[in-house]
Amino acid sequence: MNLEYASNAALVTSVVVYLLAVTAHAAEWAAARRTPLEETVAERELARAHIGSGAVQLPAALPAPTAADAALDQRMSEMRVELWGRIGVALTVVGLLLSFVGTVLRGLAAGRPPWGNMYEFTITAMTLIVTAYLVMVWRTGSRWLGLPVTMLAAVGNGLAVTVFYVAVAPLVPALHSVWFVIHIVAAAIAGAAFNIGALLSILFLIRQRAERKSTLNGYLGRIPDSRKLDLYAYRFHAFAFPLWTFTVAAGAIWAEYAWGRYWGWDPKETWALVTWIVYACYLHARSTAGWRGTRAAVIALIGVASFWFNFVGINLLVSGLHSYAGV
């Protein structure tokens, strides 16, 4: 078994583990969907229907749950939510380790940093996204982000190993530069922060809608309020934007080294600029026009869509100077 095969096996296994983590976090959300009192009444009605159909009959009216019953049910509900949440985080850690091992083995198999094509960039970006999430869990207990993050990781790594995969190959001459490492590392870190910010923006929109309709039931009542989610999303975008600015600048310097010009309106260069403009509009609108909340969240989602179109759509749909490694 060579290193490339071992890398592929680790990454495929990571997809399976991330899917199990998605299932665990979905069960966590489902366990908190009904209040303990609702569960108690539903279970008693079910027992009445089941027993009443046989020889044993229940009295016409069951006693109402007492305060002790409600407290016990509350503890049981919390235990179920906590159990599924801990299982989800544990599976996410295992998935991250497998993803990290697969990425490192890919680099060892290629004898270079594993960032030479879209497949390698995707698995690296997914590793960074999950790492950022687990750091948040460790520092702030932000387990409520587990469901969207594991879904993104499962889809990202799944697409990488099934659609984006290319065999190990040496770098083309244009990539033999120190700017190769600088440019791609900055892009991957910025991309991870943009994606976390986008997931927070999605949760913000869901939570804000529930707040307006006064339907904060189940797990939605456990995540931070919409104001805090909006603030968290802004912080991730504010962190990522300078890195993305540096990514574009480093790419221009690299282009001068590789092709003898700083800017040539290549499709990927152009769309990197479009992405930069979208996020610049996001930060500018928040700071000057007061576009916090829904409008800012929509711009953030447009930005992350632009980011992924740059790294996926451009590679698949358009030919250019950056089309040097298949997909």
LINRAMO-V571989 format. One record per run of one state. SS is the DSSP state (H for helix, E for strand, L for the rest). FROM is the first residue (numbers start at 1). TO is the last residue. If there is no record, write none. Layout:
SS,FROM,TO
SS,FROM,TO
This chain:
L,1,2
H,3,31
L,32,35
H,36,52
L,53,66
H,67,110
L,111,117
H,118,140
L,141,142
H,143,162
L,163,172
H,173,175
L,176,177
H,178,213
L,214,217
H,218,221
L,222,225
H,226,259
L,260,266
H,267,289
L,290,293
H,294,317
L,318,327
